[in-house]
Amino acid sequence: MSTPRWSLEGRDWPNRAHSRFVDTGRMRWHVQSFGAEDAPVIVLLHGTGAATHSWRTLAPLLGDRFRVVAPDLPGHGFTSGRPAGGLSMRGVAGAVGDLLRTMKLVPHAIVGHSAGAAVAIRMTLDGVAAPSAIVGLSSALLPFPGLAAKLFPGLARALFVNPFAPRLFAQMARLPGETGRFLRRSTGSHIDATGERCYETLFATSSHCAGAITMMADWDLESLARDLPHLKARLLLVHGDRDTAIPLASARQAAGKAGARLEVLEGLGHLAHEERPDLVATAIRAFVEEP
């Protein structure tokens, strides 16, 4: 199985100078850090199938006021190893907690995109972290409605047990222009060439594809939805009205369950933080810095 290599696929990675590798027993994490070490800490958690490149412009914008820490999640990017709890939501949440303890970081806020928002909330509900604020970008917090609730997790599990699936996806990603077309079709977003190149680089490696499939196969959104009303931290959901991956109606429903604030960005899709990082950075700063 092919794996992203820091010496090859990572040789021109966005913000490479801000990268380091951190060991936490079973895991070796790729982490990027920005800002002053004595500033309030914001942790950025990317979504399924992404990596630190997803924050390539947003992280430096936030680094002027915060210490920003962004890891590649287990099974993704240049992070290697497998958490004790696997790639389940609780397994990933616990693993991120181990990383923060190893780095001696106490997050003032956690920002998560898509599945990363679910991890941030799961960490808080389970006592792994105690941020004063959480910001969910295009958050995947509720089960798919209707038939999709049964179909999509089942399909992910079927792909998970098929050893050829990750290699097949990697081969498809190597077709000229296919990754860009897939991103536009599945997210409703139009991102820059650097972002498309990074996704193409990762999707072309079967281990990254396997990590994304495994995470989807073991994702328990039903339990998270039941627990949302118990969330104590302040929560802001930021959602593009052209998101084709997570409907805006789902964000509204999740905001109601959690007693959260919802901010809608017009004309943007699932990767709104990559399309207009300036708008998203403004929303994050305003919410996190509220008294």
C-alpha positions in Angstrom: 0.0 0.0 0.0 1.4 3.4 -1.0 1.9 6.0 1.7 2.5 9.8 1.5 6.3 10.4 2.1 7.4 13.6 3.6 10.6 13.5 1.6 8.7 13.2 -1.7 5.0 14.0 -1.6 5.7 16.5 1.2 8.7 18.2 -0.3 6.7 21.3 -1.4 3.9 21.0 1.2 2.1 24.2 2.1 3.7 25.9 5.2 6.3 23.2 5.3 8.6 25.4 7.5 5.9 25.2 10.2 5.9 21.4 10.3 7.2 19.0 12.9 6.7 15.4 13.9 5.5 14.4 17.3 5.6 10.8 18.8 2.9 9.6 21.2 3.6 6.0 21.6 1.6 4.2 18.9 1.4 7.4 16.7 3.8 9.6 14.9 2.0 12.9 14.1 2.6 15.5 11.4 1.8 18.8 13.1 2.0 22.4 11.9 2.2 25.3 14.4 1.8 29.1 13.9 1.9 32.2 16.1 3.5 33.0 19.5 3.9 30.2 22.0 2.4 32.2 24.8 -0.7 33.1 22.9 -4.1 31.4 23.5 -4.1 28.0 21.7 -6.5 27.2 18.8 -6.5 23.6 17.6 -7.5 23.0 13.9 -8.9 19.6 13.0 -9.4 18.8 9.3 -12.2 16.7 7.8 -12.2 13.2 6.3 -9.9 12.9 3.3 -8.0 16.1 4.0 -4.9 17.1 5.9 -3.0 20.2 7.1 -3.0 21.7 3.6 -6.7 22.4 4.2 -5.6 25.2 6.6 -2.8 26.5 4.3 -4.2 30.1 4.3 -6.5 30.1 7.3 -3.9 29.0 9.9 -1.5 31.9 9.2 -4.3 34.4 9.4 -5.2 33.1 12.8 -1.6 33.0 13.9 -1.4 36.8 14.3 -3.5 36.5 17.5 -3.3 32.8 18.6 -1.0 29.9 18.8 -2.4 27.7 16.1 -1.8 23.9 16.1 -3.0 21.7 13.2 -2.3 18.0 13.0 -2.9 15.5 10.3 -5.5 13.2 11.9 -4.9 9.4 12.2 -5.0 7.6 8.9 -4.5 10.9 7.0 -1.7 12.8 5.4 1.8 12.3 6.9 0.6 11.0 10.3 1.3 7.3 10.8 0.3 4.7 13.3 -3.1 3.7 14.6 -4.9 4.9 17.8 -5.8 2.3 20.4 -9.5 2.9 19.6 -9.0 2.7 15.8 -10.5 5.4 13.6 -13.8 5.6 15.4 -14.9 9.0 16.5 -14.0 8.3 20.1 -10.7 6.7 19.1 -9.6 9.7 17.1 -10.8 12.1 19.8 -8.8 10.2 22.4 -5.7 10.2 20.2 -5.9 13.9 19.6 -6.1 14.3 23.4 -2.9 12.3 23.7 -1.2 14.5 21.2 -2.2 17.7 23.1 -1.0 16.3 26.4 2.3 15.3 24.9 2.7 18.8 23.5 1.5 20.3 26.8 -1.2 22.2 25.1 -4.5 23.4 26.7 -6.8 24.5 23.9 -8.7 27.8 24.3 -10.7 26.9 21.3 -11.0 24.0 18.8 -12.0 24.6 15.2 -13.1 21.5 13.2 -14.1 21.1 9.6 -16.7 18.5 8.7 -15.8 15.3 10.5 -13.2 17.3 12.4 -16.0 19.3 14.0 -17.5 16.0 15.3 -14.1 15.1 16.8 -13.9 18.5 18.5 -17.3 18.1 20.1 -16.7 14.4 21.0 -13.5 15.5 22.8 -15.4 18.0 24.8 -18.3 15.8 25.7 -15.9 13.0 26.8 -13.7 15.3 28.9 -10.7 14.9 26.6 -10.5 18.7 26.3 -12.3 21.6 27.8 -12.2 24.5 25.3 -14.2 27.6 26.0 -15.3 27.7 22.4 -15.8 25.3 19.5 -16.2 26.4 15.8 -17.6 23.9 13.4 -17.0 24.5 9.7 -19.4 22.7 7.3 -20.0 20.4 10.3 -20.9 16.7 9.9 -22.8 16.2 13.2 -26.0 14.4 12.3 -26.8 11.1 10.6 -27.7 11.2 6.9 -31.5 11.4 6.5 -33.7 8.6 5.3 -32.3 5.8 3.3 -28.9 7.4 3.1 -28.5 6.8 6.9 -28.3 3.1 6.2 -26.8 3.2 2.7 -23.7 5.4 3.2 -22.2 3.8 6.4 -22.9 0.3 4.9 -21.2 1.3 1.7 -18.2 2.6 3.6 -18.0 -0.7 5.5 -18.2 -2.7 2.3 -15.3 -0.7 0.9 -13.4 -1.1 4.1 -13.4 -4.9 3.9 -12.4 -4.8 0.2 -8.6 -4.6 0.1 -8.7 -3.3 -3.5 -10.9 -0.3 -2.8 -8.1 2.1 -1.6 -5.9 1.2 -4.6 -8.8 1.7 -7.0 -9.5 5.2 -5.6 -5.8 6.0 -5.8 -5.7 5.0 -9.4 -8.7 7.1 -10.2 -7.1 10.1 -8.5 -4.1 9.9 -10.8 -6.3 10.5 -13.9 -5.7 14.1 -15.2 -8.2 16.5 -13.7 -10.3 13.9 -11.9 -9.5 15.1 -8.4 -10.6 18.7 -9.3 -13.8 17.4 -10.8 -14.5 15.2 -7.8 -14.0 18.1 -5.4 -16.2 20.5 -7.3 -18.9 17.8 -7.7 -18.9 16.5 -4.1 -18.3 19.8 -2.2 -19.8 22.6 -4.3 -16.5 24.5 -3.8 -14.0 25.9 -6.2 -10.6 26.0 -4.6 -7.2 27.2 -5.8 -4.7 25.1 -7.8 -2.5 24.5 -4.7 -5.3 23.0 -2.8 -6.3 20.7 -5.7 -2.7 19.6 -6.1 -2.5 18.6 -2.4 -5.7 16.7 -2.5 -4.5 14.9 -5.7 -1.2 14.1 -4.1 -3.0 12.5 -1.1 -5.8 10.8 -3.0 -3.1 9.1 -5.2 -1.8 7.2 -2.2 -3.8 4.2 -1.2 -3.0 4.5 2.6 -4.7 7.9 2.7 -7.7 6.6 0.8 -7.8 3.7 3.2 -7.7 6.0 6.2 -10.7 8.1 4.9 -12.7 4.9 4.1 -12.0 3.4 7.5 -13.0 6.6 9.3 -16.3 6.7 7.5 -17.0 3.0 8.1 -16.7 3.4 11.9 -18.3 6.9 12.4 -21.1 7.0 15.1 -23.1 10.1 14.3 -26.2 8.7 16.1 -24.6 8.8 19.5 -23.1 12.3 18.8 -26.6 13.6 17.8 -28.1 12.3 21.1 -25.3 13.9 23.1 -25.3 17.3 21.4 -27.8 18.9 23.9 -25.3 18.1 26.7 -22.5 20.2 25.1 -21.4 22.9 27.6 -18.9 24.8 25.5 -20.0 27.7 23.3 -20.5 26.5 19.7 -20.5 28.4 16.4 -21.5 26.6 13.2 -20.3 28.2 9.9 -21.8 26.8 6.8 -21.8 27.6 3.1 -25.2 27.8 1.4 -23.8 25.9 -1.6 -22.5 22.9 0.4 -23.3 19.8 -1.6 -21.8 17.4 1.0 -23.7 18.6 4.2 -27.1 20.3 3.5 -27.6 23.7 5.2 -30.8 22.2 6.7 -28.7 19.7 8.6 -26.6 22.5 10.0 -29.7 24.3 11.2 -31.0 21.2 12.8 -27.6 20.6 14.6 -27.5 24.2 15.8 -30.9 23.8 17.3 -30.0 20.6 19.1 -26.8 22.0 20.6 -28.1 25.5 21.2 -25.4 26.8 18.9 -25.1 30.0 16.7 -25.3 29.4 13.0 -23.5 31.7 10.5 -24.3 31.2 6.8 -21.8 32.1 4.1 -23.4 32.9 0.8 -22.0 31.4 -2.4 -19.6 29.0 -0.7 -19.5 25.2 -0.5 -18.2 22.5 1.8 -14.6 23.8 1.6 -15.6 27.4 2.4 -12.5 27.8 4.7 -10.4 27.2 1.6 -12.4 29.3 -0.8 -12.6 32.4 1.5 -10.3 31.9 4.5 -10.5 35.6 5.2 -14.2 35.5 5.9 -13.9 32.3 8.0 -10.9 33.7 10.0 -13.0 36.8 10.8 -15.9 34.7 12.0 -13.6 32.5 14.2 -11.8 35.5 15.8 -15.0 37.3 16.6 -16.6 34.3 18.2 -13.5 33.0 20.1 -12.7 36.5 21.5 -16.2 37.2 22.8 -16.3 37.6 26.6 
